Amino acid sequence: MDPEPFEVGHAVREAINILSSSRNGVQISEALGTIKCYLGGTENQAPLKEREEFTRVHFSAFLRGLVSNLSPDWIELLTSDQQKELWDSFFLEGPADQAFLVLLDSIISMGPSFRLMKVISILEQFLQTGRMSALMWEVCHQQAQAGLPTFQETLLNKVVCLPDHLCNKLQGNNLPIFFPQNYFPLLATEIIQVLQRISDSLRGGLDCSISFMSQVLGKVCVHGRQEEILNVLVPRLMDLTKVDCIWQRMCWRLVECVPDRWMEAVVCGFVQKAPGADVLSRLLGNLVVKNKKAQFVVTQKLLLLQYSYVTAVLQNLLGYLALDSLRRSLLIKVLKELLETWGSSSAVKHCPVEQQLYVSKAILICLSHLKEPEIESNRQELLTSMMGGMKCRLDSNLPRVRRLGMIVAESISSRITTDGPSLKFQYEDDDETRELKSLQQTAPLQLHVTDLPNAGRNNSPSATPKAVSKPSGNPHPATPAVPEEGSDLELDSDDDLVPYDMSEDKELKKMKAPVYIRDCIEVLTGSEDMDKWEATMKVLESLIRRNSATTREVSMELAKVLLHLEEKTYIEGFVELRKRALVAVTIIDPVPVVQYLTSQFYSLNYSLYQRMDILDVLALAAQELSQPQASGKNKPCSTQSPCIQTVSGSDSSQNWRRIVDERIKSKTHRLAKGQSLVEPACGPNKFSSLAGHFFFPLIQNFDRPLVTFDLLGDDHLVLGRLAHTLAILMYFAIHTVAAATMGKSLLEFVWTLRFHTDSYVRQGLLSAVSSVLLSIPSERLLEDMTDEFLETQSWLEDVAEKDPDGDCRRLAWQNLLLMENLLKKTQKCPYLVVGGNWKQR
């Protein structure tokens, strides 16, 4: 038997025995000095074979003995220099991987004590002196020589989870270096140092494995610490890979060796942190071509399965696919899948608008990267997808969705149209529209590191339309533009034309407007004089309100004329003038006019636009009738009150939600000092006796389809407007006799349509629930409509958690809060909520 292992092991056991029993400082220092010889780095170091045996077999056991026998009694027998040389050095100079595991295991197993604080102090020095890079370098060396996978897995878990272990152990007494926001940037710096040593080894012709570094990076990212580690790692790798091909290949290998279960977190982190597509290409290489998991993440998950990233991330991602010829096939594939999603009617109905905006941005960016041959080979598919998607979006009730369809269709049409005009639409020009249009321009893919602070902005000259400057009037311009011979500019030049002198022109005499209502009816029905027709429209409302007696005599005839009236010539605000006149007629003679309008809503031979006009008129008339009247006047006083603005599309729901918010605000009591508020005007609610005439005819026939009108079919835009109108009528019927009956009917209406696929309809239903909760006394609501209340509450909880539309979720939470407030304020409620169930009090 070889005696050397016995001699090394015997020396280790003797030293541990001395530490556990002796209180002689000289004896302790000699025992530690003897073991230090096996560690190396001293004048009297042991032979190489014994040193290797000590570090391979006995080092971990000796460190555990040091920690377990540590006590203030014998440690104080050593001077501070002796402690550093004979105690600390074993942890800070020996094999880093074994020392780290012993330190961390000791901390986890110890209770509060002197030993715990000493070991924590050593671990802090371990991190501060760069021993973590030595640890990872040793593991990389072992992997190249086929090290133990179990040991490396244990070490990986301890390295990544160190902040969690220390936080759980020390809690409020934790040291700053162990905080995640400090530890992971430090770990990133150590990773760069290890990569530098690997680079030097490769240049020297030595083999070295990088897979442990990839595992550390992947596990840190999957634990949610991408920002802390990549904020340090990505900028350093950007600099190091600029001109060094070895560093580029190391960086590619670093990401390629990440295990598949962690690949998504790493790829997402790099995509977000890279300041440009060229940098991302330099860092990832052709990862998406080599790794199926990375390809799925880039082409599917980041584009189709979520929508949380900003536009700059999309530009990085799709620009990365466009930069290399091997990856361009994936760009075409991604565009086809995006267009398939964009053209899906199911996606339009069930996906949030934010996700549809995200997909639209991705499509526009893809189109900007396509080359002409690629467009030519896929022209028919692009055309088919454009037509299908445009139809789905133009059928939507949400103006934002329709606008997205128009912009994307315009962009596709402009790229695939070779001859003839491309599609052009008219839509509102806002910040979102301008951003989408800027994405259509082909942006330069080569970005520099200095562009990092502005990486999320669109600063390319092509993204900003240049304004055409007007002639300054200077007869000698600095650099005159010389048109080419035969150009259109030369042919169309009108510099020689002299403008007409209009200084003596006189304004035409204005047409005198009618002063009697019957004359107005004659003009609107038979006159061919357009000036007189225009003048009549502008004065009609005031005439109706001033001549109430005459209006009552011809109210039905006037209502029919106004409902069927079409614009014969352009009049600014014609739709509003007609609607206001019809509202005035309804206010003056409410019962017959309302009966007529509600009956016509479900009649044949009316357009959807006319039916929505009827709903707007009823809502505005209900608002005016419900407000207190100023003395001696027919028009409502100027007391501040919620205002209904009848606008096209689904924007009216925003105004209704504002009404509900104001109602909630009025019920909130705030104690504050300030100026006393003016007491609002008081008066009878004229709508109280008329609410039934407005409400019940509208709600009773919604499920009966006509030949040209089917609310439960394709005409869901009108159904959404009907739901919002019923909610408004319910709101203005507060404290009326019919309020409870109306509320019960409205909740049944909501329950019937609660699973409607159109988000605008669901928003109207949720607004209707709000109006019921705000308009009916809580006692009546809980006593007479207990079942409906509970069913609605259950539905609202489901909507608040699962509805894809953000506005629907917000309205559902608002209604749940209203219900909770009602339960709290009800003092004489005959029911209690016990364990989620209602029981008799």
N, C-alpha and C positions, 0 to 999 in steps of 0.2 A: 504493500500500500504506500502510496506517495505521502510523505509526512507533511507536505506544505499546506494543503487545505486544513489539516488538523491544527497546524501552528497558527494560521490566520484565524480560524474559528476559535481556537483557545484564547488568543489574544483579545478577540472581541468580547468573549464571555467574561474574561478577567476584568476588562475595563468596565463592563456593565455592572459587575459585582462591586467593584470599588465605588462606582457612582452611587449605588444603592445603599452602601453601608458605611463608607468612610466619610469623616468630616475633617480630613487633613487636606489642606489646599495643595501642598506640594505633591502628595500622592495622587490627587485627582488630576492635576495638571500633567504629571508624568504619564498617567494612564491615557489621557486624551492625546498627548503628544505621540505616544506609541501608535495609536490608531491613525493619527494624522499622517504617519509615514506611509501607510497603505493608500492614502488618498493621493499622494504625490504632491509635487510642487514645493518640497522642502529639501534641505541639504542632505538629510539622512533618509531619503525616501527608500521604500522597499523595492525589491526587484520587480520588473515589469509583470512577470507571471503572477506574483502575489498581489500586486495592485489590481490586475484584471480580475483575479479571483475574488478579491474583496468587493469591488464594485458590482460584480455580477451576482455574487451569492450572499454576501454578508452586509451590504451597505444599508438596505432597507431595514433589516432587523436591528442594526446598530442605531439607526436614527430613531426607531420606535423606542429602543431602550433609553436613548438620550432624553426623549420627550417624557416617557413614563416616569423616569427617576429624577426629573428636574424638580428642584425645590429651592426656595430662597436660602435654605441653610447652607448648602454647599456652593451655590452659584455666587453668593456674596464673598466666598473665600477667594474668588478669582478677581483680578483687576479687570477694568473695562477692556484693556488691550488683550488680556488673556481670554476674556469672553468672546471677543471678536475673532481671535486667532484660533482658539481651541473649541469653541462651541458654535458660533455663528457660521464659521467657514465650512463646516460639514454640509450645511444646507445651501450655502451660497457659492461653493466651489465644487461640490461633488456632482454626480449625475443629476441633472436638473429634473428629469422626469420622475425618478424615485423620490427625490426630495420634495417635489411638489405634491405628490400623492400622500406622502407621510404627513406633511404639514396640514393639508386639507382634511384628511381623515381624522387627524388628531383634534382639529378644531371642531369638527362635527360631533365627535364622541365625548368631548370634555364638557364639564359644567363650568360655571364662573369660578375662576381661580387665578392664582399667579401664573401657573403654567399656560393657561389659555391666553392671557395677555402677552406673555413672552412669545408664544408661537405665532400669534397674530402679528406681532412686531416683526418677526422674522419673515413672515409671508409678505408683509408690506415691503421690506427690503428686497425680497425676491423679485417682486414686480418692478420696483424702482431701478434695480441694477441691470435690467435687461435679461434676466434669467429665463423669461418666457420664450424669447427667441432661441436661446440655447436648448430649451426643452423641445420646441417644435423641430429644430434642426436635428436633434438626436433621433426623433421619431422618423423624420424623412430619411435619415441615414439607415435606420433599422429596416424601413420598408424596402429600401434598395437591396438589403441583405435578407429579405424575407423574415421580418420580425414577427412577434406574437400578435395576432389580430385581437385577441381578447384584452390583452394589456393596452393596446392602442385604443380600443373602443372605450375602456374605462377612463383612460387619460383624456380622450376627446370629451366625454361627458363632464369631467371635472373642470376642464379648461373653459368650456362654454358656460357651464352653470355655476361658476365660482361666485358671481354677484348674488345669485339666489341663495346659495348655501350661507354666505356671510351675512346676508340680510336676515335670513331666518334665525341665525344664531345670535347675532349681536343686536338686531332690531334697532332701537333708538340710539345705541352706542356704536353704530357702524362707522367705519372710517371712510373719508371721501374717496380714496383710491379704489374702494370696492363698489362704489356706486356704478350702475350700468352706464350712465352718461360719461363717466371718466374711464371705466375699465375697457370698454370696447374700442374707443379710439386708441388707447394704449395698445390693445391687442392688434389693431390694424397696423400700427407702426412697427410692432414686432414681426408681423407677417411680411412687411416690406423688407425688413432686415434679413429674414430667412430667405426670401426670394433673391435677394442680392447675393447671398452665399451660394444659393443653388446656381445662379447665373455664373458666378466665378468658377464653380465646380464644372459646369458644362463647358465653359471656355477652356478649362484645364484638361478636358477629356475624361472626366470622371462621371459615372452614372449617379443619378440622384432622383428619388421619387418626390412628386409634388402632390400626391393624392391626399396626404394628411392635411395639407394646407387647404385643399378643396373641401375636405370634410369639415374643417373648422369654419370656413366661410359659409358653407351650406347650412350647418347647424345653427350658427349665429343668426343667419337671415331667417330661417324658419321659426326661430324663437321671437321674431318680431323686432330684431335690432339691426335691420338693414341700414337705417339712417345713420346710426352711431358709427358703424364700421365702414360703410361705403363713403361717408363724408370725408374720411381720411384716405381710404384706399383708392377711390376712383381718380381724384386729382393727381395722386402720385403715379398711378399707372398711366394716366394720360401723358404725363411728362416723359416717363421712362420708355414708352412705346413709340414715341414720335419718330425716332431715327434708328432705333436698335431693333433689328429683326429677331434677335434672341429673346429680348424682352417681349416682343409681340407673340412669339410662339409660346413662351412661358405663360403669358396672360391667357391665350387661347386654351392652353392645356389646363390652367387653373380652373377655368369654368367648365371645360369638357369633363373633367374628372369629378365634378360634383355629383353625388348619387341622385338618381332620378326622383326620389321622394323629396329632395330639397331643391331640385332644379327650378321650380316655379318661383320660389322666394328669391333666388339669386338673380334670375333673369329679370324679374320685375324690378328688383333693386337697381340693376345696371341700367335698365331702360329709363327709369326715373331720374337717375343721377347723371347720366351722360348729357353733356351740354349740346350735343348735336349728333346727327346721323353718322357723320364720318368718324367721330370719336367712338360711337357705339360699335361701328364696324371694325375699328382698330382693336377694340377690347374683346369683342366676341368672335371675330372672324366668321367662319361659316358654321357656327354652332347649330343653327336651325337646319342645316343640311345634314349634319352628322348625327344629331341627337333628336330622336322622335319626340321625347318629352318636351324639349325646348321648342321644337317646331309646333307642337300642339299649343303650348303656352302663348307663343308669339302670334300664331295665325288664327287661333280660336279663342282662347280664354281672355286675352287682353283686348280683343276686339268685339267679340260676340257675347260673352258670358258675363260681362260687367261693364260699367260705364263711369268709373270714378276718376279716371285720369284726365289731366288737363290737355289742352290742344298740343302743347309742346311735346308731350310724351307720344301722342299719336304721330306727330311729324318725325320724331326720332325713330319710332318703330317702323313706319312705312318707308321712310327714307333709307333706313338700314337695309330693308329688303330690296330696295331699288338700286343700291350702290354696286352690287356684284352680279355678274351675269348668271352665276349659279343660283342666286336667290331671286332673280326676277320672275322665274316661273311661279314661285310662291306668291309674289305680288299679284300676278294675274289671278291665281287661285283665290287669294284673299278678296280681291275685288268682286269676283263672281259670287262668292259666298255672302259678302256684304250686300250686294244687289239682290240676292235671293231673299235675304232677311228684310231688306228695305221694301221689296215688292210683296211681302206677305201680309194679307189682310188681317190674319190672326195677330201678327206682331203689332200692327197699327192699333188694334183694339186692346191688347193686353200688356203691351210694353209701356213703361213710363215715357213721358215726352222727353225727359232728359236722356234716356237711352237712345231714343230715335234721333235726337240731336247728335249724340256721340257717333252713331253709325253714319249719319249724313256727313259729318266732318271727315270720317275715315274714307268714305267714298270720294269726296272731293279731293282729298290729299292723294289717294291712289290715282285718280284721273290726271292730276297734275304731273305725276311721274311717268305716265304712259308715253311711249314713243309712237310715232305714226304707224310703223308696221304692226305694232301690237294692237293698235286701235283698229286697223284695217282687218286684221284676222279675227277680231272679236266683235265686229260692228253689229252683226245681226243679234247676238246675245245681248249686247248693251241696249239695243233698240227695244227688244222684247222686255227686258227688265225695266227699262225706263217707262214704257207704256203701262205695265202692270202696277208698278209702284206709284206712278203719278195718279192713276185712277183711284187706288186705295186711299191716298192721302187727300185728294180733292173731295172725296166723299166724307171725310172726317168732319165732325162738328167743331173741332178745336182749331181756331185760326192759326195757332203756332204750328200745328201739324200740317195744315194746308200750305203754309208758307215754306216749310221745309221741303215739301214735295215740289213746289214750284222752283225753288232755287236749285235743287239737285237735278231736276229734269232739264232746266236751262243749261246747266253745266254739261250734262251728258249730251244734250242735243248739239251744243256748240262744238263738242269734240268729234261727234260722229257725222255731222252734216258736212258734206263735201261741196254740194251745190244747192243753192236755194237758201231761203232764210231759216234760221233756227228758232226754237221756241222762245217766246218772250211773254212774261207775265207782269201784272201790276200788283205790287204788295208793299207793305209798310217797310220803310228803310230805317232800321234801328241798329243798335250795336251788334246784336246777334247776326242780323243780315249782312252787315258790313264784314264781320269776321268770316262768315261763310264764304262770301265772295272773294275775300283775300286769299282763302285757301285754294281757290281755283288757279291762282297764278303759280307758275313753276318757280319754286324757291330754290336758291343755290344750296346744294347739299354740303359744300365744303365750308365748315364753320371753324373758327379759331377759339383757342382757350380764352382769349380776351372777350369773347362774346358771351361768356358764361352768365354774367348778371342779367343779360337781356335775352336769355335763351327762350323764354316763354312769350316773347313779343314778336309781332310781325313788323319788322322794320325794313323789309326789302322794298326797294323803290317801286317794284312792280305792284306791290300790294296797296299803294296809295295813289288814287287817281289824281292826275295833275289838272289843276284848274286852267281853263283857257283864258289868257289875259286879254283884256279889251285894249283897243288902240288908245295910246296915251295922248294922241293929238299932236305929238312932236313932229314937225315937218321934216326933220332930219334924224331919222332913227339911227342908232349906233351901228347895228348890223342888219340891214334889210334882208329879208328872205327872198331868194331868187327862185321862182318856180321853174320847174322843168318845162321844156318846150312842149306844148300841146297838153299840158296837165289840166286837170279839172279846176285847179285854183285859178289858172289864167283865164279859163273860159267863163267861170262863174264870178269873176271879179265885178263888183258893183260900185267901185270907188267913184265912177263918173256920174252916178245918179244923184240928182239934187233932191233933197227932201221937200215935201209939200209944206207950204206956209199955213199952219193951222192956228195962228194967233188970233184971227178974227172969227173963228168958228164959235157958234153958240149952241148951248145945250138944248136938246129937243124938249119941248113942253111935255111934262109928265101927264100921263093919262089920269083923268079923274076917276077915282074908285067909286063903286056903288055904295049907297048909304042904307039900303034896305036888304034884308036877308033874302027875300024872294027874288030880288034882282040878282043877287049873288048866285042863286040856284040856276037862274036862266043863263047867266054868263058861263057858268061852269059846264052846263049841259049842252048849250047850243051855239055859243058865240065863237066866231072864227077870228075875232080880234085878239091877237096874242098879247098886246100891251094891256088891254082891258082885263084879259084873263089873269095876267100876272098881278095886276093891281088888286084884283078881287081876292086872290089867294093871300096877299099880304095883309088885308084888313079883315078877313073873314072871322078870325078868332075874336078880335075885339068887338066886332058887331054882334056875334053870338052872345058874348058875356054881357054886353050892354042891353040887349033886347031879349030878355029871358022869356017874356010872354009870347012874343012872336016866334021865338025858337021852339017853344013847346008845341005850337000849332003845326010846325013843319019839321019837327025833330026826326021823324022816321024817314021822310023824304030826303032830308039833308044828310042823315047818316048813310043812306044807301048811295047817294051821289059821292060822298067823300070816300066811302069804302071802295068803290069801283073807279075812282078818279085816276086817270093816268096823266103823266106829264106830257103836255102837248108841245111845249117849248122849254128850253133850259131856264130854270129858275134856281137861284142859289138857295139851298136849304128847302127844296120843295117837299121832300119826305117829312121833314120836321114840321113844316107849316101845315101839311095835310093832317098829320097826326095830332098836332095841338088843337086844330079845329074840331077834329073828331072827339078829342077829350073834352073840349068845351061843351059840345052837344050832349055828351054823356053826363056831364055834371049838371047841366040845366034840367034835363028830363031823363033821369037815370033809369027808371024801371023799364019803360018800353024800349029804350035804346039798348040797354044791357041785354034784355031778352032777345032783341034782334041780333046783336053781335054774337052772343053765345050760341044762338041757333045756327047762325051762318058759319060758325067755326067748324061744325061737323057736316056742313052741306057740300054738295057736289059743285064742280066747276069753279073752285077757288084755287089760286096758286098757294104754294107754301109761304110765299112772302106775304100774301094778304092774310093768311091765318096767323102768322107771327105778328103782323100789325094789330090784329084784333087783341091778341094777348097783351101787347104793349099798351094799347089804349085802356084796357081793363085795369092793368096794374097802375097806370098813372092816374086814372080816375079814382081808383080806390084810395090811393095816397092822398089826393087832394080832398076827397070827401071826409077822410078820417082826421084831417088837421083842423084845429080851431080856426074860426073865421074872424077876420077883423070886422069891427062894427061898421055896418052900412055898406059893406063891399062884398062882392061875390068872390073875389080872388082871395086866396088864403093869405094870412098875414105873414110877415117876414121872420117869424120865429124860426130859429134854427131847428131843422129836423132832417132826418135822412132823406136823401134825394135819389130817385130812380132815374138813371140815364138809360134810355133805350138805344142800344147799339147793336150792330150786326154781330152775328156769330155767337160765341159763348161768353163774350166779355160781360154780358149782363149779370152773369153769375158772380163776377167780382164785385159789382155794385151791391148785389144782394148780400154777399158775405160781409161787405162793409156795413150794411144796415144792421146785420146781426151783431157784429163787433161793437157798434155804437150802442145797441140795446144792452149788451152785456156790460159795457162800460157805464151805462146809466144806472145799472143795478149795483155797481160797486161803490161802497162807501169809503171815502178818503177823508182823513182828518188833516187839515192844512190851514195855514193862515194866508189870507189874501183878500182881494177885492170881492165884495159880495156880488153874486150873480143876479142878473135881472130876472125877475120872475116871469116865466113864459106865459103867453096868453092862454086863457082857458075858454072852453066852449064845448058844446055837445058834439059827439062823434056821429056825424050824419051817415057814416058808413055802417053803423051798427044795425040799422033796420034794413039795409040793402045788401048785407054780406051774403045772404043766401042766394039772392038773385045773381050775384057775380060768381059764386063758388060752385054750387051744386050742378048747374047745367054743364059746366066745363068738365067736371070729374066723372059724370055718369056714363059717358059714351066713349071713353078713351079706348076700350077694348073691342069696338065694333068697326071693322075695316070697311072702307068704301072702295069704289072702283078706282078712284084716283088718289086715295088718301088712306094710309095704313100706319097708324102711330106705332104699333107693335112690330112693324116690318121695316121698310127702308126709310121711313120718315122719322127717324129717331132724333133728328135735329129739332123738329117741332115738339116731339115728346119731351126733350130736355127743357125747351122753353116753357112748355105747359107745366112741368114740375116746378120750375122756378116761379112761374106766375101764381100757381096755387100756394106756394110758400109765402109769396108776398101778400096775397089776399088773406091768408091765415094770420100773418103778422099784424095786418091792419085791423083785424077783427078782434083784437085783444079786449077782454072784459065785455064782449057782447053776449047776448043771449044764445046765439047760435054757435059760439066758439067751441063748446064742448062737442057738439055734434059734428061740426066741421073737422075738428081735430081727430075724432075717431075715424071719420071717413078718410081723412088724409093719411093716417097711419096704416089703414088697410090698403090704400093706394100704394104707399111706400113698400109695404110687405109683399105686394103682388109683383113689383118690379125690382126688388132688391138685388137680384142677380143679373140685371141687365149688363150687357157687354160693353156698352158705350160709357166712357168715363164722364161725359158731360151730363148724361141722364142720371148717373149715380150722384154727381154733385148736386143736381136739382133735388133728388130725393133726400139727401143729407141736409140740405137747406130747409126742406119741408119739415124734417124732424126738429131742427132748431126752432122754427117758427111755432111748432106745437108746444115745445117746452117753454117758450117765452110768452106765449099768448094765453095759455090755459092755466088757471090757478092750480097750484101743486096739489091741493086737497082733492079737487075734482079729478085731476090726472091720475092720482094714485088710487082713488076709490072706484071711479067708473071705468078706468082703462088699465087695470092692473096687468091683465094678460098681454095687452098690446105693449105696455111699457116694458115688461120683462123680455118679450120677444125682440123688441127694438133694441134693447140694451145688449142682448146677446149678439145680434147682427152687427151692432156698432163695434163691439169688441173684435169681432172677426175682421171687419173692414179696417180698423185701426192697425191691425197687425199684418194683414195679407194683401190689401188692395194695392195694385201696382201704381196707381195714380197718387202723387204726393198731395194734391189738393183734397182728394177724397179722404186720405188718412188724416190730414189736418182737421177737416170738418168732423170726422168721426171722433177724434180726441176732444174736440171742442164740445160736442154733444154729450160725451161721457162726463166731462167736467160739469156741464149744466145739470145732468142727472144727479151727480153727486151733491151739488149744491142744493138741489131741490130736496133731496133726502135729509140733508143736514138742517134745512130751514123749516121742514115740516114738523110742527110740534104735536099735532094730533093725528099723525098717520096711523091707521088701524093695522099696519103691517110692519114687520121688522125683517131685516136681512140677517139671517143667521147661517153662517157657513155657506153663503152663496145661494140660500133658499129663502123664499118668503114664507113667514109664519105669522099666524094671528097673534097680535100683541096680548 
